[in-house]
Amino acid sequence: MAGYTSILDRVSLLISANVNALLDRALSLNRVAVFDEYLNRMAEAYESLQTAEGIERGRTRTLLRQLEETEAEVARLDSDVDRLLQKGERGLAAARQAVLNTKLGLLEDLRENLAQSQREAEKLAEAKAKLQAQIEVARAKRQEFISLLEQKRASELRLKAQEGVRGLGDTTRTDTLLERARQDLEIAQGKEEAARDTLEARIDELLGADEIEQQLAAREARLGLTPRPSLPDRTL
């Protein structure tokens, strides 16, 4: 029937879709929604198929009932025609025959409609079975996608961790920084040492000069010489 053509065409397109290509697209976009959208469309198509099949199977039941009723009526009319002829009622028999002819035409239409309805119901059932199989495949691929996505994310995390380890293992920059720190420390220590040495040298010089002066004063006292006034310290 024309009403089912669009449904069957839509289902055919959904069934013919390349699920592996869909998986690749989902992976490239990192979106499970690619599968969800596809599954939603198939679920809607499946519901339409199921409704259409139910309608067609109901129509088949109706046609079967009407066919049985018409066959019984045709048998009765056929018997009436024979009985009327036997009774010599040719006119009435002709009228009955006309009704019988109409019922025979109706019976033929009912049989054709029944056969068509049965074919439509079978097509819808077959399409529904194929679509159900495609839905199962898509669901399995969706789970595969989720697993692959998790593996991909785990791989990215491992790669980042490895890059971090490599960064720590790259001693070029680390050695440079350490060398600079050592040099700064050594310069600071050198400055401190230079300042300390200068101060200690000055102190030693002053203490050494006092000691010499004391030694000379002692000699002069021993020799009975008058000590000369010491020269002022020009180094201060």
ZAMARGU-4260 file (C-alpha; in steps of 0.2 Angstrom, whole numbers, plus 5000, padded with zeros to 4 digits):
<rodrens>
0) 5000/5000/5000 | 5005/5018/4996 | 5004/5022/5015 | 5018/5010/5019 | 5030/5014/5005
5) 5037/5029/5014 | 5039/5019/5030 | 5048/5004/5021 | 5059/5016/5011 | 5064/5025/5027
10) 5068/5008/5036 | 5078/5003/5020 | 5089/5018/5022 | 5092/5015/5040 | 5096/4997/5038
15) 5108/5000/5023 | 5117/5013/5034 | 5136/5008/5037 | 5137/5006/5055 | 5156/5005/5055
20) 5157/5022/5046 | 5145/5028/5059 | 5157/5022/5072 | 5172/5031/5064 | 5162/5047/5063
25) 5158/5045/5082 | 5176/5042/5086 | 5182/5057/5076 | 5169/5068/5085 | 5171/5060/5102
30) 5152/5060/5103 | 5141/5045/5108 | 5126/5056/5102 | 5130/5051/5084 | 5124/5033/5089
35) 5110/5040/5100 | 5103/5050/5086 | 5104/5035/5074 | 5096/5023/5087 | 5082/5036/5090
40) 5078/5037/5072 | 5078/5018/5071 | 5067/5017/5087 | 5054/5029/5079 | 5054/5019/5062
45) 5052/5002/5072 | 5037/5010/5081 | 5030/5015/5064 | 5033/4998/5057 | 5025/4989/5072
50) 5010/5001/5071 | 5008/4998/5052 | 5010/4979/5054 | 4997/4979/5068 | 4985/4988/5057
55) 4988/4977/5042 | 4986/4961/5053 | 4969/4968/5059 | 4964/4972/5042 | 4968/4954/5037
60) 4957/4947/5051 | 4943/4958/5045 | 4945/4952/5027 | 4945/4934/5033 | 4929/4937/5042
65) 4921/4946/5028 | 4927/4933/5016 | 4920/4918/5026 | 4903/4928/5028 | 4902/4931/5009
70) 4907/4913/5005 | 4893/4907/5016 | 4881/4920/5008 | 4886/4915/4990 | 4883/4897/4995
75) 4866/4901/5001 | 4862/4912/4986 | 4868/4898/4974 | 4857/4886/4983 | 4842/4898/4982
80) 4844/4900/4963 | 4843/4881/4961 | 4828/4879/4972 | 4819/4893/4963 | 4822/4885/4946
85) 4816/4868/4953 | 4800/4877/4958 | 4798/4885/4941 | 4801/4902/4948 | 4812/4908/4934
90) 4810/4927/4937 | 4814/4925/4955 | 4829/4914/4951 | 4835/4927/4939 | 4834/4940/4953
95) 4843/4929/4965 | 4856/4925/4952 | 4859/4944/4950 | 4862/4946/4968 | 4873/4930/4968
100) 4884/4938/4954 | 4886/4954/4964 | 4892/4943/4979 | 4903/4933/4968 | 4912/4949/4962
105) 4913/4955/4980 | 4920/4938/4985 | 4934/4940/4972 | 4938/4957/4978 | 4939/4951/4996
110) 4951/4937/4991 | 4962/4949/4981 | 4962/4961/4996 | 4966/4948/5008 | 4981/4942/4998
115) 4987/4959/4997 | 4985/4963/5015 | 4994/4947/5019 | 5009/4952/5008 | 5009/4969/5016
120) 5009/4962/5033 | 5023/4950/5029 | 5034/4964/5021 | 5031/4974/5037 | 5036/4960/5048
125) 5051/4956/5038 | 5057/4974/5038 | 5054/4975/5057 | 5064/4960/5059 | 5079/4967/5049
130) 5077/4984/5058 | 5078/4975/5075 | 5094/4966/5069 | 5101/4983/5064 | 5096/4991/5081
135) 5105/4977/5090 | 5121/4979/5079 | 5120/4998/5082 | 5118/4995/5101 | 5133/4984/5100
140) 5143/4996/5090 | 5138/5010/5103 | 5145/5000/5117 | 5161/4997/5106 | 5162/5015/5104
145) 5161/5019/5122 | 5175/5006/5126 | 5186/5013/5112 | 5183/5031/5118 | 5188/5026/5136
150) 5203/5017/5129 | 5207/5033/5119 | 5205/5044/5134 | 5216/5033/5144 | 5229/5033/5130
155) 5229/5052/5130 | 5231/5052/5149 | 5246/5040/5148 | 5254/5050/5134 | 5252/5066/5145
160) 5260/5057/5159 | 5274/5050/5148 | 5277/5068/5142 | 5278/5074/5159 | 5291/5060/5164
165) 5301/5064/5149 | 5300/5082/5154 | 5307/5078/5171 | 5320/5066/5162 | 5326/5080/5151
170) 5342/5086/5161 | 5347/5100/5150 | 5336/5113/5157 | 5337/5106/5174 | 5356/5105/5174
175) 5356/5123/5167 | 5345/5129/5182 | 5356/5120/5195 | 5372/5127/5187 | 5365/5144/5189
180) 5360/5141/5206 | 5377/5134/5211 | 5385/5149/5203 | 5374/5162/5212 | 5378/5153/5228
185) 5397/5152/5225 | 5397/5171/5220 | 5388/5175/5236 | 5400/5164/5246 | 5415/5172/5237
190) 5408/5190/5242 | 5406/5184/5260 | 5423/5177/5260 | 5431/5192/5252 | 5422/5203/5265
195) 5428/5192/5279 | 5446/5191/5273 | 5447/5210/5272 | 5440/5213/5289 | 5451/5199/5297
200) 5466/5206/5288 | 5463/5223/5294 | 5460/5217/5312 | 5476/5206/5311 | 5486/5221/5304
205) 5480/5232/5319 | 5483/5219/5332 | 5500/5215/5324 | 5505/5234/5324 | 5501/5235/5343
210) 5511/5220/5347 | 5526/5227/5338 | 5524/5244/5347 | 5523/5235/5363 | 5539/5226/5359
215) 5548/5242/5355 | 5542/5251/5370 | 5549/5236/5381 | 5566/5237/5373 | 5567/5256/5375
220) 5562/5254/5393 | 5576/5241/5395 | 5588/5252/5386 | 5583/5268/5396 | 5578/5277/5380
225) 5565/5290/5380 | 5551/5283/5369 | 5546/5293/5354 | 5528/5297/5351 | 5521/5284/5339
230) 5516/5290/5322 | 5497/5292/5318 | 5489/5277/5309 | 5486/5283/5292 | 5477/5268/5287
235) 5462/5272/5297
</rodrens>
